[in-house]
Amino acid sequence: MASYVRPTSLEEALAHLSGAHARAAQGGTALPVILAGGTDFYPARVGRALDEDVLDVTAIPYLQGISETDEGWRIGAATTWSAVAKADLPPLFDALRRAARQIGGAQIQNAGTVAGNLCNASPAADGVPPLLAMRAKVEIHGPAGRREMPVGEFIAGNRRTMLKSGELVSAVLVPRPKKQARSVFLKLGAREYLVISIAMVAVVLETEGGVVSGASVAVGACSAVAQRLPFLESELIGRRLNDALANRVKPAHFDALSPIDDIRASAAYRREAAQTLVRRALAVLGKQREN
């Protein structure tokens, strides 16, 4: 019979996972499903009884909330997208907060979590490009202790992550930028809300004296894993923060992408859409001025 466990501390959750890991290693039952918002878990099981063991992590305070640290910011793994959208955060987070408002409807945003979006590892996960552009890391706890991993390394492919047996994501860590930073998130779908992305981009620019000193450009839904565009990023550094930034975008900057043809769009359309979205994002940031 399937079990349901809702621990109230990280230590209790890890002990439960450790015991399940030991039983699985001896040929016992499979590891429990780690459940937070359940916005992907439950729809995938409509019409049938749940037969997996479940570890519900929503009652663990350590996994909740957004806090500022000396190094940057810590977003608890079970923090909801509604909490992110409403949080008082600097312009660096504008892209993530905008993505938070476009992840499903209000009900999904009230339940869905930041770490759940990462662990689900969908190529069209709206939260991934902003976190990738912010150079965020994933905080992981497991039998070997605590470790960190960049978001770009954590997601290994379509629906695949680098989580090991007995581990869970405890937080997302956003480093403090060296200079003033702003960001923007743009998404293309059949409509603005309640839709899976055809293409999406997140751009973070650090500036000093009206000049770009750091740049991160990430594209999602155009490859199995959201990707940054390092050649374009290098092209932007040292440029004036103005409308001309958008003119630096070239088709060759997108060669690393591998979009697919599906019911929502062709690969060629996705590639072109990604270029257009990046140009628009840079145009938006180029019109902003340092405070």
Helices and strands as residue ranges (DSSP letters): E 4-5, H 10-25, E 33-35, G 43-45, E 54-56, G 61-63, E 66-68, E 72-76, H 81-86, G 91-93, H 94-100, H 106-111, H 114-120, H 128-133, E 137-142, E 145-150, H 151-154, E 155-157, E 160-161, E 168-175, E 180-188, E 199-208, E 211-220, E 227-228, H 230-236, G 243-248, G 251-254, H 267-286
